[in-house]
């Protein structure tokens, strides 16, 4: 009696074995797709889904928090099913073709595992990582729990070998790596949205500016003391009122004897209240009594720290001093916001860019224009580590005070001194480097 009614060597047991092989290939595809999906799924999107109450997303996030266990379980399961499938295929083909069945089994299982157990499932998973990860999450949790005793033993052995060779395992990324990853994600999305509206690129620039707040100091964006409008407290109150009315600012520093001696901060509203109270007797106004206590900050304060200080103190105005307490300039909340979103103009602003483009493609630039503004406006890459203004950059690179008409070339730009007042460069002509032209064949 025989199990082979057809008489062609394909017994019932052989057919069952072939069915088991294909079932094992399905398991192999599941493990391969799970590995790809769980590693490629977007951390940000899954976190957002979890915050909105998606339980499967929360499950996937919990699995990713212990990724070494997940990978161990996947590799253990994948190797188990692949090796078992190969052994069964070898057994079947040997029973049919004899010793040459080993060759046939090797070739057949290599092709089947490569296509159906690796490439096809991983291709599907890499194109839909979030959906596949959410779909396989519940099953993977069961598998990880079932294989946990074995994976823990394997992990202990792996850690011991790594320590033996002096390698260290770091399960969490550091602050710098996290920031670089965020910057890379912003650049990646900006590249993908290159054909979209300009507001997408502007949003990306703002995100980069936010990330730079901790690396930029108030000295880089402050209004220099030469450009600060200040009030001499020794002036008659009537003259001060005229000066305040002629100014575009609502807060003005008060100094006594010399500009470095700031004794208070005069707010226009406080002055107007005093004028209304005194009426025609403006000379009776006591400016010192009206002035608020000035807030002094060191020039090395980062914009992030200063922004938080503005919020906590509920103030918008600070006076910047150097290490010796000398006045350097002022910084406002608006200055920091402009560093993020760009220039903010209102109906009282006098917009003076300090940059004029000439017909020949060069730029006439005031020496006080900041390098950061130029880089942001024109996409240049002038360094701002050693100097904050374009005049300061020329002085730093030249290592001397240049004369009018002198020309310097550095960082791919041509700088010509157009105007100088005493030892200060007040105007420059800047020529950007020409775009590279591809050589013709």
Steps between C-alpha positions, in 0.01 A plus 500: 500500500633847412423869571571584135174437311631680194815291497717798407701539822282781644372346821259666741785564741699668223210731418456584867871576530485731198202677658695543822792645301279764342347578841849549638574737210197702605642519854835604354329779305324609819825524698680683219223753450469552877872571534493757220178668611591528867839653421382731219173624652489871572558566868329838473184369331466207737545733796229727359265204453567385856420848633167481317413172673607239242574191711681314226734795447568500876576127477744556214671779697539271801655234276741754348604605850653150538615453143784266590245245630283546191792452262613195696154343481467580127841357413436193712162438338620579148801269521290227658240498222756540219723218623200275562360572154838426339535172693152385400557596137827306496327196647221510243723550198744228613208258522402589145831559320749324723831663595464769230198623692739685732604724210141552390392581857783753544415682177124488548501615863751777428272640230181455703641647823669788315189602305206406724672503840718811465472733199122500447391545865772754573409702190136510612601596854746773400232668289238484778704482822249665734200294385694173502650572843156571647364183338773264625536663844259276697642178352857614558424570865394136546807372313737723697347378827518134390863525388612725788683226698712406198555858382613606848759222509619600153512867600709417807747310284515784244557762771774288652675472164467875439650577841777255427597702191452835675181599315222685678127491430311828502125451495402868482624773269657808654385858478730586209395194302133578563550857379687385190222251428243779529701729272536220248124436508432870435745510208358179360144635499617831353669313216186298440296823494737684266222562249247612760412850612761732648335482843620139536862608459440795733361263764811285467723804546307593816542149640874518441509841670323356805759222523777762478370711790722323750810556285447873432573765764331835555820668381434359152160666460507800737466861388852641542545790742582734209148444365315511833276802557560621857385790715731721706330545837663842538299636206195716584179293513351702213794406277468135606130501407590630154768234463260225604232621259754510217615144577341185358565304820281450806785427743810717526798457734582792730865582565667742736831678426613241243324242278658208689323610818146373435281589797155407379262413220245759394171369362300731272175418681642603836622827350163573338321440831737745669445758224124471539528531877725806490325661205692805386751464784712245315820619668374357831524142368757290686649267239686290756178433689325391179778269384483128561795304636721394209562130442864420415598171341843363395584494131561124514135417579352263243181597320321197643586599858410863432167407344414296808614789722277744309206268557567441869561870579226619263734761358586584140817707534850426634832687497802298387833550679839337463709330767616840632145636527541734203196569285499300177144543375140399558292197414122468494252218479424612145866454406486134607168442323645654183789256527240223467240636258694770316459876492186631673396850397214704641363841406764674714804314372747675279614222274867546419649181363847644448540293183471629144539280196685670213437438129830313461394236755703635791358619832563819693464406865516707815773378732250452782290244310524164675644195328205289613258733319707481181524122513128466563399753234728390215584141592868583555729303729717768656633390840368683806707328769756780544298805392132589497504779237642511150741778601619290794561206267720713274696629800547149634617355170718800405667513844526876460288810446478533121502818297225614265532320169681195633373166371500165681394158375403229745228236543428525128401872518670822394482781757587860407507771765288789369474726802667527839442734793804516723573135585155368408411348161161650415441377145624210288451372149461123502522280192380141541695220339375416149306179454719216373463437129513142380784435257390420147603176345 
